[in-house]
Each structure stands twice: as structure tokens, then as C-alpha cells.
Amino acid sequence: MRNAIVGLALALITGTALAQVPPGTPGVAEQEKRDAETRAAFAKLPDTPGTGPYPAFKQVDPTLPDHVVYRPRDLSKLGKTKLAVLVWGNGGCRDDGASARHHLAQIASHGYLAIAPGKILSGPGAVTVAPRPTDGGVEARQGVATTYRDVLAGIDWAVAENARKGSPYYGKIDTAKVAVAGHSCGGLQAIQAGADPRVKTVIVHNSGVFTDGSNPIKGMTVDKSLLFKLHTPVLYVLGGKLDVAWVNGSDDYKRIGHVPVALLDAPVGHGGTFREVNGGEVAGFAVDWLNWQLRGDKRAAKRFVGAGCGLCQNPKWKLERKGI
């Protein structure tokens, strides 16, 4: 059992879809190699502005140098619309704030300020940083580069910038409309951050709390009790049984009963659709969930609500709901 948990922990912090087996097992190295090749191919793709009404871009703001900000390029085009806020936990809990750049730009293009901890370490504009110290062992590979506190720092900054005269965001952010989301290990960060009273909804991508109560990821302590600190509607998005987090995420869904919760599942694997142009299908689902939960958008709600909901009729994706 311990070897299986170590393997899953490794998958969560590397962001790969490795089987639940220990490092060094035949096949794991090959999958790690394939994932590295996929990441390298994705890094060569240009940034995309998203398909929403406000073409977006990414930047490192000098007032928030340890995060990457995604927002509409021309804030004047917002008119009376105020930016809602999405703070993000990176896959692998890494400090690459560009690891989900297409997904986050797509969301930003719909009038959101999306904030991910770290630097631009991949794709256009990538910078080179000194490698983190390592002793070359398995434990070293299980350390996290960011924590949920780094995720929440994005909310602190957005609130401060909205109130700061001279800020390009002055008066342009609706600080009552805040969401947190994350992928893989970053999904665990989203669950941790979801207890914050400022958060109005949570999206957990390809993640879930370990079913046996263990904490195999160095630098992170999580258990199922965190689920009962969630106080908002929650959406889980899983990648089918080939997703290493499928068991954990499915178990989370079964345990949550005190807040509205939905589970979307399709055989897309642990990587979801993050490396597809504009974030693929999942980015569209995320936009509709956020528009519904934060802005009360009835059209967006139809994707999730009612017997004839949009996702209810989608042959690829299975939707489960409680309290919705």
C-alpha cells in the first residue's frame, strides 16, 4: 500500500498520469519521459488570448512578482463589467505559473482576473531560475514549490489592488466574486484554500484527498476533514479510471453532503484538456461553472442544472450532482 501511495504522490507532484506504483518500476520511467515530451511540445505553442469577449494575456505584475496574472489586455473594454477573481493551484504544486496558461487565459477572456503562484517557467516569456536544492532521493522529489498560502496571496493582492489609487485595477474588481481552483496537487491546494471565507466556489481538477489519510507529499498536510470546511458549491473534474486521482476525487464527492457538489468525469486521463488550445473542453466547463456560481448566469447554469442539462446530454462526459 505504501508503494502505491508513493507512486500516486509522485504523479500528483509531477502532474503526470503515472500508475499507482513506486518510482523505478518498469513503465513509470517511460511514462515520465512521455509526459516530459508532452510538456516540451506544449511549451512551444504560442499563448492564446481565449475566445471570450475580452482577449487576454499573461504577465508578471511588479506588485506581485511571485505570481503570474492572466487578465483582459484592454481593461477599458470591460465597461461596467467588473473582473471576478480566480486563484489557481498549479499542477504538481509547482512554481510554474504558466503551466495552465491556455486554460487560465480562456477564463480571463471572459472577464476574469486569474492568478497563479510562481514565475513564467514554460512557454513564451519563460525565464530560467536556479534549480531547487535536492539530495537526489525520492523524498526530494516529493517537495512542493508552492503552498495554498501562495494561492490565497492572489486574493490578498486583488483586494489591495482594487482599493489602491493608481492601480490599473482600481475599482475594476468585484472582490465579492472570488473562486479557487487547481489541478492535481494544486487541486489539493484548492481544497485547502476553499475554507477561506472570501471564496464563493471551488473547482478541483484531477485531484482528491488521499483515501487512507496519508500525507505522502512532503510539505503538504491534508486529510478528509478538509472537505467539511468547504462552505461553497464545489465542482470536481476527473479524467476517468486512468486518472491517478480518480479514486480519491470520487471518494471526496461521495463524502461531501453539506454543500452542493458536482462531479464531471470522462476518459481524458490525469492531464485533462489543459494542453489543448484554449484549454479544451474543460476550460469551457470551468467558465460556465464560474459564470453561474459567481455571476448568476442562467444560460451557464443550464450546462449543469435540470434533467435536460447540457452535460446531461453529452455522451463523453458523465455528470453527477448532489444538492444541485
Secondary structure, DSSP 8 states (H G I E B T S, - for coil): -HHHHHHHHHHHHHT----SS-TTSTTHHHHHHHHHHHHHHHHTS-----SSSS-EEEE--TTSTTEEEEEES-GGGGTT--EEEEEEE-GGG-SBTTTTHHHHHHHHTTTEEEEEESB--SSTT----------SSHHHHT--S--HHHHHHHHHHHHHHHHSTT-TTTTTEEEEEEEEEEETHHHHHHHHHTTSTT--EEEEES----TT----STT----GGGGGG--S-EEEEE--TTSTTHHHHHHHHHH--SS-EEEEE-S--TTTTTTSGGGHHHHHHHHHHHHHHHH--HHHHTTTSSTT-TGGG-SS-EEEEE--
